[in-house]
Amino acid sequence: MPYALYSDDAKISKAYPTEASVWKHAEDSGLVIDDPEDETSSPRRILDNGYEIRACSAEPSDNPNRKDADAEADYQLSRDAA
């Protein structure tokens, strides 16, 4: 089942094959923040206000598995450059 990032009931990302892939996309986009109410030594990470991850239907032109492979390749390139 594919997942996508939503803002105020509007789908704002392509479909990804896993919820973890959407979390990675959201974090790369600067939409993941520390929970301001979590006062532990390592705060819990949450989506910024108004954003949520939901199951969705894949668009006919979307290929969630390919999108995940592209994200992984981009991640590897950025790690190799560092």
C-alpha positions as CSV (number, residue, x, y, z in Angstrom):
1,M,0.0,0.0,0.0
2,P,1.6,3.3,-1.0
3,Y,1.8,6.4,1.3
4,A,2.1,10.1,0.7
5,L,2.5,13.4,2.5
6,Y,-0.6,15.5,3.1
7,S,-1.1,19.1,4.2
8,D,-4.6,20.2,5.1
9,D,-6.2,17.2,3.3
10,A,-4.2,17.9,0.1
11,K,-1.7,15.3,-1.2
12,I,1.6,17.2,-1.6
13,S,4.0,14.4,-2.5
14,K,4.2,11.5,-4.9
15,A,3.2,8.1,-3.6
16,Y,6.0,6.1,-1.8
17,P,6.0,2.4,-1.2
18,T,6.5,2.7,2.6
19,E,5.6,5.1,5.3
20,A,9.3,5.2,6.2
21,S,10.1,6.5,2.7
22,V,7.6,9.4,3.2
23,W,9.2,10.2,6.6
24,K,12.6,10.4,4.8
25,H,11.2,12.6,2.1
26,A,9.6,14.9,4.8
27,E,12.8,15.1,6.7
28,D,14.8,16.0,3.6
29,S,12.2,18.7,2.9
30,G,12.6,20.2,6.4
31,L,9.1,19.2,7.5
32,V,10.2,17.0,10.5
33,I,10.8,18.8,13.8
34,D,11.5,18.0,17.5
35,D,8.3,17.6,19.5
36,P,8.2,20.7,21.7
37,E,6.3,18.9,24.4
38,D,8.8,16.1,24.7
39,E,11.3,17.1,27.4
40,T,13.4,13.9,27.4
41,S,17.1,13.9,26.5
42,S,16.4,12.7,22.9
43,P,13.1,14.4,21.8
44,R,10.7,12.6,19.6
45,R,10.6,13.7,16.0
46,I,7.2,14.7,14.5
47,L,5.9,16.2,11.4
48,D,5.5,20.0,11.4
49,N,2.1,21.5,12.0
50,G,-0.5,20.7,9.4
51,Y,1.4,17.8,7.8
52,E,0.6,14.1,8.0
53,I,1.4,10.8,6.3
54,R,-1.5,8.8,5.0
55,A,-2.1,5.7,2.9
56,C,-3.1,6.7,-0.6
57,S,-3.9,5.3,-4.0
58,A,-1.0,5.4,-6.5
59,E,-1.4,7.7,-9.4
60,P,-1.4,5.8,-12.8
61,S,1.9,7.6,-13.6
62,D,3.4,7.0,-10.1
63,N,5.7,4.1,-9.5
64,P,6.2,4.0,-5.8
65,N,9.0,1.4,-6.0
66,R,10.9,3.5,-8.5
67,K,10.4,6.6,-6.4
68,D,11.9,4.8,-3.4
69,A,14.8,3.6,-5.5
70,D,15.5,7.2,-6.7
71,A,15.4,8.4,-3.1
72,E,17.8,5.8,-2.0
73,A,20.2,6.6,-4.8
74,D,20.0,10.3,-3.9
75,Y,20.8,9.5,-0.3
76,Q,23.8,7.4,-1.3
77,L,25.1,10.2,-3.6
78,S,24.8,12.7,-0.8
79,R,26.6,10.4,1.7
80,D,29.4,9.7,-0.8
81,A,29.9,13.5,-1.4
82,A,30.2,14.2,2.3
